[in-house]
Structure formats: structure tokens, C-alpha cells
């Protein structure tokens, strides 16, 4: 266990509150510019019905980086320079993509560069699978990190969805850090990101006044993936997998189904389970409410695996999480009010 004395509740609370205030204030300032230069117009695959400014991720990322960096500096913790640089770089890629679309291959290469830089900064003695060659482990982590960055982007498709996913995860990470189970830098980053998204949430609640845009979803995916990696490197792999389990399941199953149907899986679509739920009679508020409740449950299960840290508790927590996620996916995949089905629909 890491010494928890540096993870004081006052400092974490101040970081969260400052990030929320900075994020919301910047959104108020930026909205006129975003309305003018970064307007997301609805199309056949959109969930929104009217042109809406995107790019509020600028405020979320700025608030997170500013508060986390300031707190680390004031408390004499090392500032993760490479992480900050990678986050700013991938945010810039996202901003350009929001304004003027970047082709798939260059976009993936830029994302891989940012993800690879973050992984290269992880000390070689920190391992998840010590028995594996480090080249294999880091190669798999690169693929996983690249997928995680993209799935956060893919899942940001209805109002408040990213808030409903990321706030429970970052709140749980902050709590685990306060307990001393996560390094200080990752704990502060999680607290800052949690606060910044809370500051963003009033502007994104249905019907949204502004969207995150790729400038927000891509760096959020990178930062969140890095925080979860830090948790896994502290020998809490089960918790690191449980926390984002809904996103992992929805995005991965959807991707596999699209590949099986030989569809252009890289193109925009409306076949994620949460998107199909809105087509099946669920309101946006109901969808994000269910996702938020599920993520709170997954956070509680993750904390259980850390607290008890026994093979039995970990197995039971993973089983409970898998059942809960499967139930919600099945619920989203059928018409509201239809009887439960024990199988995923063939059109998933």
C-alpha cells in the first residue's frame, strides 16, 4: 500500500472543486466561439436534432491539467510532463478533427504516438505480468490503450453519457487513492478529471447546450486509461477492469459484430447498445441514468476487490459485474416493455 498521508481529503476536495469551477467558467467563455467555429450539425447517425456547438472538451482538459499540475507542484509531487504533453497533443488532434476531419489512418497514428509516449514513460520495473517479456506486455498495453482512447470517443454519443461513465470511475479512483491504493499523481489526475466533468455536466444535460467533441473525448480516454493502468500496476487488475466494464463490453461487442457483418467499422454509426436503446423507446435521461447506476455498482465491486483482495472476492465481484453489464446490454437491445431475452439479438 502507498503511504496515504499525501492523499489528504482536503487537497483532493479542493482539486475537484477548483476543476469544476474552472471547467464551467471556461465553457461559458468559449461557447460563443464554439458556436461560430465548431458547430456539430445533425445527420442520419446523430442523436441530437439541432446544430450544437462542440469543443467543450477544451475547458474540461484545461481544468484537469491546470488543477492537477498545480496541486502536484504545490505538494512537491513529480509533474507527469510526458503525460501532460501527450494529453495536449491528442487534444489538439481532436480539435483539428472537430473542425476539419482527419483521415482514419493519420488519426490512428497520432493516437498511437500519444499512447506510446505515455507507456514509454512507465518505469520498466512496474509490471502487470512480470512473467511475460516486457516487449509483449507493452505491445499489448499499446493496443489496449489505443482501443480505450477510441472507445471513449465512440461511446460519447448521447448527452451526459461521458459524465455518467467517467465521474463514477474517477470518483472511485480518487477514493482508492485517498486510501493509499493509487499513486498521488494518478489520484490527483482522477480528482481533477472528476471535477472538470462535473463542471461540464450542467451544459451537457439533455438537451445539451454543448458537446465535448473529440478535443475532449480523446484526451479523456488517454488520461482515464493512464489512471486505470496505474491502478493495475498496484496489483489491482480486477478493479482496473471492473471500473470501465460497461464501456469495454458495449464498444467491443459492437465492434466485433460490425466486423463480422463486414461493415466499415471505422465509420460513424448508431449500433452501440446505448444508441439502440434510444431507438427502442428509452429516453436519453433513462439511458444515462441506467449507465450511471451500473457504473456506481461496478465502482463498489472494484472497491470490494481492493478491500478484500482474495481470489474468491475477486471472482465473485467479476461475476457480479459481468452479470450486471450483460443484463443492461440485453435491456437496451430490446424494445422498452418487451420481455427479457436470454440471448443477444442477431443484429447486435
Secondary structure as the mmCIF struct_conf table of DSSP 4:
data_model
#
loop_
_struct_conf.conf_type_id
_struct_conf.id
_struct_conf.beg_label_comp_id
_struct_conf.beg_label_asym_id
_struct_conf.beg_label_seq_id
_struct_conf.end_label_comp_id
_struct_conf.end_label_asym_id
_struct_conf.end_label_seq_id
HELX_RH_3T_P HELX_RH_3T_P1 UNK A 4 UNK A 6
BEND BEND1 UNK A 7 UNK A 7
HELX_RH_AL_P HELX_RH_AL_P1 UNK A 9 UNK A 37
STRN STRN1 UNK A 39 UNK A 40
TURN_TY1_P TURN_TY1_P1 UNK A 44 UNK A 45
BEND BEND2 UNK A 47 UNK A 47
BEND BEND3 UNK A 49 UNK A 50
STRN STRN2 UNK A 52 UNK A 54
TURN_TY1_P TURN_TY1_P2 UNK A 56 UNK A 56
HELX_RH_AL_P HELX_RH_AL_P2 UNK A 57 UNK A 74
TURN_TY1_P TURN_TY1_P3 UNK A 75 UNK A 76
HELX_LH_PP_P HELX_LH_PP_P1 UNK A 77 UNK A 79
HELX_RH_AL_P HELX_RH_AL_P3 UNK A 81 UNK A 99
BEND BEND4 UNK A 100 UNK A 100
HELX_LH_PP_P HELX_LH_PP_P2 UNK A 101 UNK A 103
HELX_RH_AL_P HELX_RH_AL_P4 UNK A 104 UNK A 120
TURN_TY1_P TURN_TY1_P4 UNK A 121 UNK A 121
BEND BEND5 UNK A 122 UNK A 122
TURN_TY1_P TURN_TY1_P5 UNK A 124 UNK A 125
BEND BEND6 UNK A 128 UNK A 129
TURN_TY1_P TURN_TY1_P6 UNK A 130 UNK A 131
BEND BEND7 UNK A 132 UNK A 132
HELX_RH_AL_P HELX_RH_AL_P5 UNK A 134 UNK A 154
TURN_TY1_P TURN_TY1_P7 UNK A 155 UNK A 155
BEND BEND8 UNK A 158 UNK A 158
TURN_TY1_P TURN_TY1_P8 UNK A 159 UNK A 160
HELX_RH_AL_P HELX_RH_AL_P6 UNK A 161 UNK A 178
TURN_TY1_P TURN_TY1_P9 UNK A 179 UNK A 180
BEND BEND9 UNK A 181 UNK A 182
HELX_RH_AL_P HELX_RH_AL_P7 UNK A 184 UNK A 204
BEND BEND10 UNK A 205 UNK A 207
HELX_LH_PP_P HELX_LH_PP_P3 UNK A 208 UNK A 208
BEND BEND11 UNK A 209 UNK A 209
STRN STRN3 UNK A 210 UNK A 211
HELX_RH_AL_P HELX_RH_AL_P8 UNK A 214 UNK A 233
TURN_TY1_P TURN_TY1_P10 UNK A 234 UNK A 235
HELX_RH_AL_P HELX_RH_AL_P9 UNK A 237 UNK A 243
TURN_TY1_P TURN_TY1_P11 UNK A 244 UNK A 244
HELX_RH_AL_P HELX_RH_AL_P10 UNK A 245 UNK A 260
TURN_TY1_P TURN_TY1_P12 UNK A 261 UNK A 262
TURN_TY1_P TURN_TY1_P13 UNK A 265 UNK A 266
BEND BEND12 UNK A 267 UNK A 267
BEND BEND13 UNK A 270 UNK A 270
BEND BEND14 UNK A 272 UNK A 272
HELX_RH_AL_P HELX_RH_AL_P11 UNK A 273 UNK A 279
TURN_TY1_P TURN_TY1_P14 UNK A 280 UNK A 281
HELX_RH_AL_P HELX_RH_AL_P12 UNK A 284 UNK A 308
HELX_RH_AL_P HELX_RH_AL_P13 UNK A 311 UNK A 332
TURN_TY1_P TURN_TY1_P15 UNK A 333 UNK A 333
BEND BEND15 UNK A 334 UNK A 334
TURN_TY1_P TURN_TY1_P16 UNK A 336 UNK A 337
HELX_LH_PP_P HELX_LH_PP_P4 UNK A 338 UNK A 340
BEND BEND16 UNK A 342 UNK A 343
TURN_TY1_P TURN_TY1_P17 UNK A 346 UNK A 347
#
